[in-house]
Amino acid sequence: MNEIGTPSVDWLAILPAVALAGGAMLIVLLRALLRDRTDLDAMCMSTALAGVGLAGVFLWQNWQDVEVDGPAETLAGMVRLDGLSVFLGVVVLVATLLALLLAVDYLPRRGFAVPEYLALLLLSATGMLVMTTANDLIVVFLALEILSIPLYVLAAYDRRRLRSEEAGIKYFVLGSFSSAVFLYGVALVYGATGTTSLAGIGQFLAANVVLEEGVLLLGIVLLLVGIGFKIAAVPFHMWTPDVYQGAPTPITAFMASATKAAGFAALLRVFLIAFPLYSADWRPLVTALAIATLVVGSVAAIVQTDVKRMLAYLSIANAGYVLTGFVAAAGSGEAVERGISSALLYLLVYAVMTIGAFGVLTVIGEPRDGDHDLESLRGVAWRRPVLSGLFVFFLLSQAGTPLTGGFLIKLQVFAAAVDARQYAVVIVGVLAAVAAAFVYLQIVVSVLAHDTDAAPAPARRSWAGMASGAVFVAAAAVTLWAGVLPGTLLDFARDAAARF
């Protein structure tokens, strides 16, 4: 605090979010002042990419500070800079960068307004970055709204498709309800502890005995429900298949990767910082959520016929694997750090894989983004062999094929759960992986089915097409690297968990 009683601010800690928000505001200004320029779209895209790059530079500097000085708090303790914030910030920025590059080709092809799309995407990513550093329940709520409101609009961005508008409305209504539930939980926790600071709540509960625990426990449950909606945990997942299917496919990819990272950032912070002493009360609930999420996500995907709905349910199942790592982190001793690192690693590798898969789907699903029925993809490998090969690779990786990133991340969360003696979750997780593999193979078989009438599709040689191609190649390279030479990513995740 300075002499006049205002909190001191470590600007570097919040500069990544400021860079993204600044990029969004600059795009809005460009749209308003230069609307007649023919190169406006290119200018806005360059601004968006520059904002992400600048945020990455600031985030790298934050990591250097965390490595040297350890975790730090700023803005009167409302923002915390630590290994978790940096690692998940990297996940958000990687997902945002890949989503922007997919938009270079997708937006002109679909005839969408470019500046508005980019500004909304950056604003949503800003909320996600704020979420990764939130150290106060009020900041968590504000970040939740900042990331959600642009996504409501983006889900309904394809106004020519009724299903897209329906997705936006469903997401808005259910998202608003979950935000209200979360806010009510904040109120109950504040009533029980007298503070909304995560560290303050933990200190209060460590120093005092709460005689009437009902209010506090109900508040904890409501916080779990509010966050469970964002990570699409069962039974708070009902919005996911419809929204994923109806939203423009690049937005679906962004939601399936970056939004999950932000949601799990809030989950880890709220429960491991504020309520570690009550883990005996909330850990069984999270375990039940993990098991239900694994089972429902994997089994429900089997009966789907639309590929985006299949991947939506499988995305729900993947949230169950991250919850498995979180269940391990709720233990004690070395299991805590291993559980956190396994969850972090899962979020990073899964983000890359899922953006790669959905990105390829935007191209091979042409000419209509709303048509992704299994039958419509039948034999596509004979028309687009390279893209189909990449699509199959991403699907097999998500299924957990050895020597891919998907195998590594599943192995890590299972090992962490075994260390924490959470054998029931591991058994369910293995069975769920088998069921999910059947779904992935269904899609693969449809893609590779022989089509005698198919002719190779002409390749596009535009800069826009090259941007999408760069996304596919980069995602495939990272997925393969994580499976064959995982040392660097494992060390990064472990260092981040050690500095939580």
N, C-alpha and C positions, 0 to 999 in steps of 0.2 A: 504494500500500500504506500502511496506517496503522501506528501504533507497535507493535502486537502481531503484525504480519505477516499480517493478514487482508486480502483484496483490498477496495478501495473499490468502492462500487456506485453507479452513476448510475441511480437508481430510475426516472427518467422514461423511460429507454431500454427498460425492460422492463415499464412500466406497461400498454401495450396488451395484452400477453399476460396480465398479472395481472388486468386488468379482465374479460377473457373467462373466465378460470379462476374468478375470483370469482363471476361470474354463474352459471356452471355449479354451483358449490358451493352457492350460495344457492338455486337451483332444487331441488337434492337435499334441502336442509333443509326447504324449503316442502313438498315432497312427503312428507317423513317426518312433519312436525309438523301439517300442515293437510290431511291426505288426505281429510277429510270435507267440506271446504269446496266448495260448488258452483261457486265462481268460481276454483278453484285453477288451472285451465288458463289463464285470462286473466291471473292473477297471474304465472304462470311465463313466459308469452309476453311480458308487459311487462318482466319482469326480464331476459329474454334480449335484447330489443331495447335496453333501457337499457345492458346490458353492451357491446353492439356500438357504441352511440352514444358511450359513455364511452371505449372503446378508440379510436374515431375522433378524439375530441378530443385524446387523448394523442399519437396518431400525427401529427396536424396540428402539435402543439407540437414533436415530434421533427423534423419537416421544417423548421420555423423554425430550430431549432438547427443542423441540417445546412447550411442555406443560409448561416448567419452564421459558424459555427465549422468547418465541414467535417466529414468523417467522424471518428468517435471510437470508442474501445473501452472496455469496462468488464468487470467481473467477471473480473479477471486476464486480459483479452484474449480471453475466451471468447465474448463478445457484441460485435458490431460494429454501430454505428448509422451508416448512410450512405444515399445516394440509392437504392440497390437495395433496402435493407430497407424504406424508407418506401414506395416505389412498389409493390413486391409486397405489402406490408402493406395498402395500399389495395385491391389486387385481392382479397386474401383477405377483407377486411371487406365489400367490396361484394358478393362472392359469398355470404358468410354472411348479410348482411342480406336479400338477395333470396330466399335459401333459407328463411329464417325467415318471410318474408311469404307465400311459397308454402305453408308449413306451416299458416298460419292457416286456410286453407280445406281443405287436403288432409287433415290429421290427423282432424278431426271427421267428415269425409265418409267416411273409411276406417275409422273406429272405433279408431284407434291411441291408445296412451297418450301424452299430450302431454308431461308433465314429463321422462320418461326420454329421449324423442326430442330435446328441446331441450338437455338437459344433455350428451348425447353429441355433438350437433352443435357446441356451444360448445367442448367439450374438444378435439375434432378441429381446430377452427379455432385453438385455442390452440397446438397443436403446429405448425400451419402458420406462425403468427406467429413462434414460436421458430425455426423453420427459416429464415425470411427474415433473421434476425439472427445466425445461428450462425457463429462464427468458429473453431470447433474441431471436429474430426471426432467427438469424443465427444458434443458438443452436437447435431451433425447426426444422429447415431444416436438419441439420446434424443428429439429432435423427430420423427424418423421413426416411432418407436414411439408417441409420444403422439398423433400425427395418425392413425395406422393402426388402432390397437386399437378406438377408437370406430366407425370406418368398417366394420370387420368386423361389428360388431353391427348397425349401421344398414343394411348391405346385406341382412341377413337379418331385417329388422324386420317384414316382412309374413309372419308365421308361418302364415297361412292358405294361402299359396302355396308349393308345393314348390320352384318355381323360385327364389324369394327365399331360402329356406333353403340351397339349392344354391349360390347366388351367394355367400352369406356364408362357407360352408365353403371354396369354391374360393379366394376372396380371402384367407381366413385362412391356408390351407396355402401358397399360392404367395407370399403376403406375408411369411410367416415365413421361408420359404426365402430370399427376396431379402434380408431383414434379416440373416440369417446370412452370406450372401455379402458384404454390405457390411461387416459387423463383421470378417470375416476379412481383408478389404482394409485396414481400419483397422489391424489388428494387423501386417500386412506393411509398411505404410507407416511405422508407428511403429518397427518393427524396423530399417528402412533409414535413418530420419532421427533417431530418438530423441525425437520429439515428435509430438503430435496437433494442435497449433495450426496453423491454416492459414497464418498469417503466419510462424510459426516454421519450418514446412516450406519455405516459399519462401525464407526467409533462409538456411536450412541448405544448400539445394541451390545457392544463388547463391554461397556461400562455400566449398563443399567439392566435391570430385570423388568421386562414388560409384563405387567400383571394381567392386563386384558389383551391377550394375543390375537383374539378373533379379528379385530380390525386390521392388524398388521398382516396376518395370514391371508385375509381376503384381498388386501391390497397387492400382496405378492402374486396371488393367483390371477388377478386382473391384469397386472403387468405382463405376466406370462402369456395370457390370452392375446393382448394387444400386439406383442412381439411375434407370437406364434402365427398371426395372420400374415405378417410381412415375410416370414420365412416359409410360408405355405406348409406348416405342420398340420397333420391331421389331429383334430377334426375342423381346423380353421382353414382348410384348403379348398373349399367348394368353389371359390372364384377362379382358381388357377386354370383349369382346363378351358373354360369359356373365354377367359381373357387372353390366354396364350394363343388360342386358336383364332380369335377375332382380331387381335392387334397386328399391325404390320410386323412382318417376321423379324426385321432387325431390332425392333423394340422388344419383341418377345425374347430375343437373345440377350438384350441388355437387361431386361427384368430378371431373367433366369440366372444371371451371373452377378451383376453389380448389386441388385436389390438384396439378394441373399447375403452377400458379404456385409452390407450395412446392417441388415437385421440381426445377423449373428454377432456383429460387433456390439450392438446394444445388449443382446442376450448375455454375452460374456461379461461385459462391464457391469451391468446391473446386478447380476446374480453372484458373480465371483468377488466383486468389490463391496457391494452393499449388504448382501445377505449370506456370506459364507458360514456364519454361525447357525443359520437355519437350513443348511443343506440337507439335513435329515428330513425336513418337511417338504422341500420342493424337489429334491432329487428323485423320489419315486414318481412324481408327476412328470418330470422330464423324461424319465426312463419309459413311462407308459406312452408319452408322446412319440418318442423315438421308435418304439416297437410298432405302434399304430401307423406311423408315417411310413415305415419300411414296408409293412404288410399291404396297406391300402394302395400306396403308390405303385408297387410292383404288380399286384394282382389286378387292379383296375385297368392298368395299361394293356393287359392281355386282350380285353374284349373291345378295344377301340379299333376303328378303321381309318381314322384320320391321323396322319403322321404327327402333326403338331399336337394333337391331343395325346397321342402316345408319349411324345417327348415331354409334354406337360406333366403327365402322371409320373413319368420316370424322374422328372425334376423334383417332384414331391418326394419320391423315394430317396433321391440323393440328399435332400434336406435331412432325411432320417439318418444317413451316414454321418453327416456333420453333427447331428444331435448325439450320435454315439460317442464321438470324440468329446463332446461337451459333458456327457454323463461321466466319462472317465475323468475329466478335469474337475468334476465336483467332489472327487475323492480327497486323498491326502498323500503327502510325500511326493515321490518322483512321478506318480501317476498324474498329478495336476499339470505339471509342465508338459508331459508327453501328450496328455489329452488336448491341451491348448494347441500345441504345435501340429498335431495330426489334423485338428479341425481347420487350422489356418492353411495348411498345405492343401487340404481337400478343396477349400474355397478357391484357391489360386488356380490349381490345375483344372478343376471342374469349370471354372469361368472360361478358360481358354478353349477347352474341348467343346463346351456347349455353344459358344459363339461361332466356332468353326462349323459345327453341325448345322445350326440354324442359318448361318451365312450361306453355306452351300445350298441349303434348301430354298433360299430366296431366288437362286439362279435356276436350279433344275426344276423348280416349281412353276416356271413361266408357262404361259403368259399371264396367268391370273394368280395373284398372291394368295387368294382365298381357297385355292384348289390344291389340297395336299393329301387327297385320298390315297390309300395304299395302291389302289388299282391304277391311279394316274401316274404313279412312279414306276409302274411295271416296265421293265426293260429299258429304263433310262440309261443304264450303263452302256448300252449299245449306241446311244445317241450322244452321250456326253461321258466318254470313258474316264477322262482325267478327273473331272469334278465328282463323278460317281465313286471313283477310287478313294478320293479324299473323304467323301461322305461315309463310305463304308469304314474307313480307318477310324474316323471320329466315333462312329457307333460302336465298333469293336473295342475301342479304348474305354468308352463309358461302360461297356459290359464287363470290363476288368480283364481284358486279354493280357497275358504276360508280355513284358517288354514295352508296355505303354504306360502313360501316366495314370490311367484309370486303375490299373492293377496296383501301382505303388500307393495311391491314396487310400484305396480300400484296405490294403495290407496294414497301413499305418494306423487307421482308426480301429481296426480289429485288434492290433497288437496293444494299443493304448487301453482298450476296453478289457482285454485279458489281464493286463497289468493291474487294472482297478478291480478285477474279479467280477466284472459285469458279464457273466457268461451267457445269460439269457438273451441279452441284446446281440451278442456275437452270433449265437445260433440263429436267431431270427434274421440277422443281417446276411448271413451266408445263404440261407434259404431264399431270402428276398433277391439276392444277387443272381441266383439260379433262375428265378422267375423273370427277372428283368432281362437276363441274357436271352431268354426265349423271345421276348418282345423285340429286342434289338435284332435278333436273327430273322424274325419275320420281315422286318424292314429291309434287311440286307438281301434276303432271298427275293423279295419283290423287285428291288433295284437291279439285281443281277440276272433276273429271269430273261431267258432267251427271247428275242423279238426279231423275227426274220424280216419284218417290213421296216425296221428302224434304219435310218441313215444318220451318220454323224452330223450333229448340228454345227453350223459354221461358227468359228470362234470370233469373238468381238476383239478388235485390236485397239479399242479406245483407252484413253487414260483412266476413265472411270472403271472400265473392266479390269485394268491392271491394278487399281487400288483394291478391289475385291479379291483379286488373285493374290495380292500381297498378304491380305488377311488370312486366306486359306493356307498359304504356305507357312506363314509365321505360326499360326495355331498348330499346324501339323508338326512343325519343327519342335515347338515347345513340348507338345504332347509326347513325341518320341524321345526327346531329351530327358524329360522327367522319368520315363520308363527305363532308359538305358543308362544314363549318367545322372542320377538324382542327387548327387552329393551337395551341389551348390544350393538347390532349393531346400533340401532337408536342413542344411546348416542355417539358412536364412530363417526358416520357420522356427527352428530351435532357439536361435538367438533372439528372435522376436518374443517367443514365449518366456524366455529367461528374463527379459526386460519388461515384462508386463507389470 
